[in-house]
Amino acid sequence: MRAAKIDANQEEIVAALRKVGATVQSLAGVGRGVPDLLIGYQGVTYLVECKDGAKVPSARKLTPDQEDWHSKWTGGTLRVANNVEEALNIIEA
């Protein structure tokens, strides 16, 4: 089993989310297209895929596994965050 690959900004995003009071669980190790973060904030659950906004757009595209997983998701909020600001906007903090 290989170690989970996380984007360079994921730790910064997690720290910012926790600073505003969100609970955050990394799902990065699950793989198979599952989003990187499970977030709880003010009674709402979010799934967030982290992408490194410093990379060129083509390097931030969802992988085929991620595209498949996202297309089949029928639950609550599932979004992509390229930076801290986008992550905070997703949870409306």
TIKOLGU-937969 format. One record per residue: residue number from 1; residue in three letters; x, y, z of N, C-alpha, C in turn. Coordinates in Angstrom, 2 decimals, decimal comma, m for minus. Example, Ala and Ser with C-alpha at 12.3 -4.5 7.8 and 13.67 -1.06 7.14 Angstrom:
% TIKOLGU-937969
   i  aa     n.x     n.y     n.z    ca.x    ca.y    ca.z     c.x     c.y     c.z
   1 ALA   13,19   m5,69    7,80   12,30   m4,50    7,80   13,20   m3,30    7,80
   2 SER   12,85   m2,25    7,08   13,67   m1,06    7,14   12,90    0,03    7,87
***
This chain:
% TIKOLGU-937969
   i  aa     n.x     n.y     n.z    ca.x    ca.y    ca.z     c.x     c.y     c.z
   1 MET    0,85   m1,18    0,00    0,00    0,00    0,00    0,89    1,24    0,00
   2 ARG    0,60    2,19   m0,88    1,42    3,39   m0,94    0,81    4,50   m0,11
   3 ALA    1,64    5,44    0,29    1,16    6,57    1,09    0,25    7,45    0,26
   4 ALA   m0,71    8,07    0,92   m1,64    8,96    0,23   m0,90   10,19   m0,28
   5 LYS   m1,21   10,58   m1,50   m0,62   11,78   m2,08   m1,57   12,94   m1,78
   6 ILE   m1,05   13,96   m1,11   m1,89   15,12   m0,84   m1,30   16,34   m1,53
   7 ASP   m2,17   17,28   m1,87   m1,71   18,51   m2,51   m0,95   19,36   m1,51
   8 ALA   m0,03   20,16   m2,02    0,87   20,96   m1,19    0,13   21,90   m0,24
   9 ASN   m1,05   22,35   m0,63   m1,78   23,32    0,19   m2,81   22,69    1,12
  10 GLN   m2,91   21,37    1,14   m3,95   20,73    1,94   m3,80   21,02    3,43
  11 GLU   m2,58   20,97    3,95   m2,38   21,25    5,38   m2,80   22,67    5,73
  12 GLU   m2,49   23,62    4,85   m2,88   25,02    5,07   m4,41   25,15    5,07
  13 ILE   m5,07   24,46    4,15   m6,53   24,49    4,08   m7,13   23,89    5,36
  14 VAL   m6,61   22,76    5,79   m7,11   22,11    7,00   m6,93   23,03    8,21
  15 ALA   m5,77   23,65    8,34   m5,50   24,55    9,46   m6,48   25,72    9,48
  16 ALA   m6,76   26,30    8,32   m7,68   27,44    8,24   m9,10   27,02    8,60
  17 LEU   m9,51   25,85    8,14  m10,86   25,35    8,46  m11,00   25,12    9,96
  18 ARG   m9,98   24,52   10,56  m10,03   24,26   12,00  m10,00   25,56   12,79
  19 LYS   m9,30   26,56   12,29   m9,21   27,86   12,98  m10,58   28,53   13,11
  20 VAL  m11,48   28,30   12,14  m12,82   28,90   12,21  m13,81   27,99   12,93
  21 GLY  m13,33   26,84   13,44  m14,19   25,98   14,23  m14,73   24,74   13,53
  22 ALA  m14,27   24,47   12,32  m14,71   23,27   11,61  m13,96   22,05   12,14
  23 THR  m14,62   20,90   12,09  m13,93   19,65   12,35  m13,57   19,08   10,98
  24 VAL  m12,36   18,55   10,88  m11,86   18,10    9,59  m11,22   16,72    9,73
  25 GLN  m11,62   15,82    8,86  m11,03   14,48    8,80  m10,49   14,26    7,40
  26 SER   m9,22   13,90    7,32   m8,64   13,61    6,01   m9,12   12,24    5,53
  27 LEU   m9,57   12,20    4,29   m9,96   10,95    3,63   m8,97   10,62    2,51
  28 ALA   m7,88   11,36    2,43   m6,93   11,22    1,32   m6,42    9,79    1,18
  29 GLY   m6,28    9,08    2,28   m5,76    7,73    2,22   m6,73    6,71    1,64
  30 VAL   m7,98    7,07    1,52   m8,98    6,15    0,98   m8,74    5,89   m0,50
  31 GLY   m8,42    6,95   m1,23   m8,15    6,81   m2,66   m9,41    6,51   m3,46
  32 ARG   m9,24    5,96   m4,65  m10,32    5,56   m5,55  m11,30    6,70   m5,86
  33 GLY  m10,80    7,94   m5,86  m11,63    9,07   m6,23  m12,37    9,74   m5,09
  34 VAL  m12,28    9,17   m3,88  m12,95    9,75   m2,72  m12,32   11,12   m2,42
  35 PRO  m13,13   12,14   m2,14  m12,59   13,47   m1,86  m11,61   13,46   m0,68
  36 ASP  m10,75   14,47   m0,63   m9,69   14,56    0,36  m10,17   14,82    1,78
  37 LEU  m11,20   15,65    1,94  m11,58   16,10    3,28  m13,06   15,90    3,57
  38 LEU  m13,34   15,44    4,78  m14,68   15,38    5,35  m14,72   16,49    6,39
  39 ILE  m15,63   17,43    6,21  m15,66   18,62    7,06  m17,04   18,76    7,70
  40 GLY  m17,04   19,06    8,97  m18,28   19,39    9,68  m18,19   20,82   10,16
  41 TYR  m19,23   21,60    9,88  m19,23   23,00   10,32  m20,65   23,46   10,54
  42 GLN  m20,94   23,89   11,74  m22,24   24,41   12,13  m23,37   23,45   11,73
  43 GLY  m23,17   22,17   12,02  m24,21   21,17   11,79  m24,34   20,68   10,36
  44 VAL  m23,44   21,08    9,48  m23,49   20,68    8,08  m22,22   19,91    7,74
  45 THR  m22,37   18,88    6,90  m21,24   18,07    6,48  m20,88   18,41    5,03
  46 TYR  m19,59   18,53    4,76  m19,10   18,86    3,44  m18,02   17,85    3,03
  47 LEU  m17,93   17,57    1,76  m16,83   16,81    1,19  m16,08   17,76    0,28
  48 VAL  m14,75   17,82    0,43  m13,96   18,76   m0,35  m12,74   18,05   m0,94
  49 GLU  m12,57   18,23   m2,22  m11,38   17,77   m2,93  m10,41   18,94   m2,97
  50 CYS   m9,21   18,78   m2,44   m8,20   19,83   m2,47   m7,37   19,72   m3,74
  51 LYS   m7,18   20,84   m4,39   m6,28   20,94   m5,53   m5,35   22,11   m5,26
  52 ASP   m4,14   22,02   m5,74   m3,14   23,06   m5,50   m3,32   24,19   m6,50
  53 GLY   m3,87   25,30   m6,03   m4,13   26,45   m6,88   m2,90   27,09   m7,47
  54 ALA   m1,72   26,75   m6,95   m0,48   27,30   m7,50   m0,08   26,59   m8,79
  55 LYS   m0,67   25,44   m9,05   m0,34   24,70  m10,26   m1,15   25,23  m11,45
  56 VAL   m0,66   24,94  m12,64   m1,40   25,34  m13,85   m2,73   24,60  m13,87
  57 PRO   m3,76   25,19  m14,50   m5,08   24,56  m14,50   m5,10   23,10  m14,95
  58 SER   m4,29   22,75  m15,92   m4,30   21,36  m16,40   m3,81   20,39  m15,32
  59 ALA   m2,98   20,87  m14,40   m2,48   20,02  m13,32   m3,45   19,95  m12,14
  60 ARG   m4,52   20,76  m12,19   m5,52   20,77  m11,12   m6,78   20,00  m11,49
  61 LYS   m6,79   19,42  m12,68   m7,98   18,69  m13,11   m8,21   17,47  m12,23
  62 LEU   m9,47   17,10  m12,10   m9,80   15,87  m11,38   m9,24   14,68  m12,14
  63 THR   m8,81   13,68  m11,40   m8,36   12,44  m12,03   m9,59   11,70  m12,56
  64 PRO   m9,41   10,72  m13,43  m10,57    9,94  m13,88  m11,35    9,31  m12,72
  65 ASP  m10,65    8,79  m11,71  m11,34    8,21  m10,54  m12,15    9,28   m9,80
  66 GLN  m11,58   10,48   m9,67  m12,29   11,56   m8,99  m13,51   12,00   m9,80
  67 GLU  m13,36   12,12  m11,11  m14,50   12,49  m11,96  m15,62   11,48  m11,82
  68 ASP  m15,27   10,20  m11,82  m16,27    9,14  m11,69  m16,97    9,22  m10,34
  69 TRP  m16,19    9,34   m9,27  m16,76    9,39   m7,93  m17,67   10,60   m7,79
  70 HIS  m17,20   11,76   m8,22  m17,99   13,00   m8,12  m19,29   12,87   m8,90
  71 SER  m19,24   12,27  m10,08  m20,44   12,17  m10,92  m21,49   11,25  m10,30
  72 LYS  m21,08   10,33   m9,45  m22,01    9,38   m8,84  m22,49    9,81   m7,46
  73 TRP  m21,88   10,85   m6,89  m22,23   11,29   m5,54  m23,63   11,88   m5,52
  74 THR  m24,48   11,39   m4,63  m25,86   11,89   m4,53  m26,14   12,50   m3,16
  75 GLY  m25,09   12,69   m2,36  m25,26   13,25   m1,03  m25,15   14,77   m1,04
  76 GLY  m24,73   15,30    0,10  m24,64   16,74    0,28  m23,48   17,38   m0,48
  77 THR  m23,09   18,54    0,00  m22,11   19,38   m0,68  m20,80   18,65   m0,97
  78 LEU  m20,41   18,68   m2,23  m19,14   18,14   m2,70  m18,55   19,18   m3,63
  79 ARG  m17,41   19,73   m3,23  m16,79   20,81   m4,01  m15,29   20,63   m4,08
  80 VAL  m14,67   21,41   m4,95  m13,21   21,44   m5,09  m12,72   22,78   m4,56
  81 ALA  m11,65   22,75   m3,75  m11,04   23,97   m3,24   m9,59   24,03   m3,74
  82 ASN   m9,25   25,14   m4,37   m7,90   25,36   m4,86   m7,03   26,15   m3,89
  83 ASN   m7,67   26,70   m2,84   m6,93   27,51   m1,87   m7,78   27,68   m0,61
  84 VAL   m7,21   28,33    0,40   m7,89   28,54    1,67   m9,19   29,32    1,47
  85 GLU   m9,14   30,40    0,71  m10,32   31,24    0,51  m11,49   30,43   m0,06
  86 GLU  m11,20   29,61   m1,06  m12,28   28,79   m1,64  m12,84   27,80   m0,61
  87 ALA  m11,96   27,21    0,19  m12,42   26,26    1,20  m13,32   26,94    2,22
  88 LEU  m12,94   28,12    2,67  m13,76   28,86    3,63  m15,08   29,29    3,00
  89 ASN  m15,07   29,65    1,72  m16,30   30,01    1,03  m17,26   28,82    0,92
  90 ILE  m16,71   27,63    0,74  m17,55   26,43    0,62  m18,37   26,24    1,90
  91 ILE  m17,72   26,43    3,05  m18,45   26,25    4,30  m19,10   27,55    4,78
  92 GLU  m18,97   28,61    4,00  m19,55   29,91    4,29  m19,05   30,46    5,61
  93 ALA  m17,74   30,33    5,84  m17,14   30,87    7,07  m16,43   32,18    6,79
***
